[in-house]
Amino acid sequence: MLVQISILIFTLRFCMSIDLTYYINEGKSPGTYVGDIAADTMSYDKIPSKDHSQITFSQLQQDSSTGLQLFNVSKAGRLYTVERLDAESICKYNVECFKIVEVAVKQDESFIIILEVKVIIKDANDNAPEFPVKMVELKFSEGDGEGMKKFIPNAIDKDVGVHNSQITYNLRKNDIEVPFNLTVTKKLDGTAKLLIILAKRLDREVKDTYMLRVIAKDGGSPMKQSILSVKILVADVNDNPPVFTQNIYNVSLRNTHQISIPIAKLSATDLDADKNGQVSYHFSSKTSDQIMKNFQLDKKSGEIFLSETFSFQKRLTYALYIEARDEGSPPMSSTAILQVNVINQQNNAPSMDVKFMSESADNLATISEGVKVGSFIAYVKIIDNDIGQNGIVSCSLVHDKLKLQSLGKKKYKVVVKKAVDRETEKNINFMITCQDRGFPSLKIERKFSIQITDVNDVQPEFTKDTFKFLTYENEEANFPVGFINATDPDLGLGGQLMYSLFSKKNQVVPFKISNFGFISTLQPLDREKQNIYEFQALVRDSGIPLLNNTTNVIIEVMDENDNAPYFTFPSVNPFNLDIHYEPQSNNDVTTLRASDRDSHV
């Protein structure tokens, strides 16, 4: 892809503000790389290498009323397409097709500058010239002399590029004896005017019908073409187009003008008689739909009125292309331009355009509770086209967490004044007020709400410092022991907890714990081997950064009568003892000793 870059560099405080121009072909798929704004603006040249990672780029979001967003800017400053680019639907005919992308450059959360990047969309030759009809029928009189001209409709190429929409015409004859030629001239609005010219007198008795083909070729690569079939009947036809009294009309309009009074009256005459000389007036296809909504045209009289939806505040100049058309077959037409200049004499309230750095809808945006003081969160542009004091505007924002800073030329930025905490304040509601210096002073007020998104800044906490449980020996694995519980006020992943068990003494812990804090056995326990287990439980959240906490767990194993008594003396069986027989003796022969591993009784 051919990319041409034009760079204008100037210094603003300690940073550079650079305007760029990129070129991209239409038809590219979404996600197509356009250019590296960071590299092409040399944004890192005056910044130490260690601080490069702090520089981020972001596109200012459009109001929901402005339509689809065509481009996306990565944090590293790379520009990509979002939608498939179609120059014909984006731009007007035969003009440079471009869009402006406003990019905010920040160091950490501190605002540096807003770059205006101009992306010129190069038109692809994806449309062939098209005639409004496949065939036209002309009538020449057999009494017409050489040089008699007849108009035929021109072709229109929907491409917007100069070369792709440039059309050349040639005449193809089925018979070398056909007495007609093709002449092409330009009309005032830049479109072609095609004339079939009689090369020599006709004799209807010899031939009363001729078939011609007009080939329209565009200047694109590869070239595209279309064909208009021309059927010529030898008879009298409409051969004169309407002619305006002026090619260009100028009118100055005060913004106190009443809509019931015409702002201008255009007049055209046609030398033809009957229907061929009856003229009606229409907006040319060169007049935009938006302009046609603001004006009304009387088709019969040529008078032009303001529509009820006309606003004196939107624009100060309008260009209307008016076509005079007769009722002949085919109809002939000519075009004139009406230039309307609006003289502003009223005091009107300013308007406000606010674009948040985060995605926003219905005046609701988001910021992180970890946002730094001084961070740039919104861009405010004020529009007031009034003259003098009526057009001087000042704005204010009253809030303990936010403030408004002027950028000059009716532009402001909203920055963070104090640190925010989601756990104490979930939303920031504020209002921006802008007021002009007219008399009386007029103002606009807009309310906004910023939702504070959570940062994982709170450590999970156990409900107890030590959890104590009793369980039984000899129970099978997965025998329930008890629950431990921890809490975390953070939202999302920051509030999702996971548990695990460990021993500081590196002892074996024959227990397991679920993600809900439920402790159970891994195997049957034997109280006679170990009657108390002391270990630790760990809880951690899933946020970034990951936070955790620990608590102590003590589990006492209760006894079951699962061991038979055994002799400790004698320790062998059978046991033989030799004694002296003394019938009168009361002395003990020996002492037997026994033990039981079970506790209690």
Buried (B, 14 or more C-beta within 10 A) or exposed (E): EEEEEEEEEEEEEEBBBBBBBBBBBBBBEEEBBBBBBBEBBEBBEEBEEEEEEEBBBBBBBBEEEEEEEBBBBBEBBBBBBBBEBBBBEBBEBBEBBBBEBBBBBBBEBBBBBBBEBBBBBBBBBBBBBBBEEEEBBBBBBBEBEEEBBBBBBBBBBBBBBEEBBBBBBEBEBEEEEBBBBBEBEEBBBEBBBBBBBBEEBBEBEEBEEBEBBBBBBBBBEEEBBBBBBBEBBBEEBBBBBBBBEEEEBEBEBEBEBEEEEBBBEBBBEBEBEEEBBBBBBBBBEBBBEEBEEBBBBBEEEBBBBBEEEBEBBEEBEBEBBBBBBBBBBBBBBBBBBBBBEBEBEEBBBBBBBBBBBBEBEEBBBBBBBBBEEBBBBBBBBBBBBBEEEBBBBBBEBEBEBBBBEEBEEBBBBBBBBEEBBBBEEBEBEBEBBBBBBBEEEBBBEBEBBBBBBBBBBBBBEBEEEEBEBEBBBEBEEEBEBBBBBBEBEBBEEBBBBBBBBEEEEEEEBBBBBEEEBBBBBBEEBBBBEEBEBBBBBBBBBBBEEEBBBBBBBEBEBEBBEEBEEEEEEEEEEEEEEEEEEEEEEEEEEEEEEEEEBBEEE
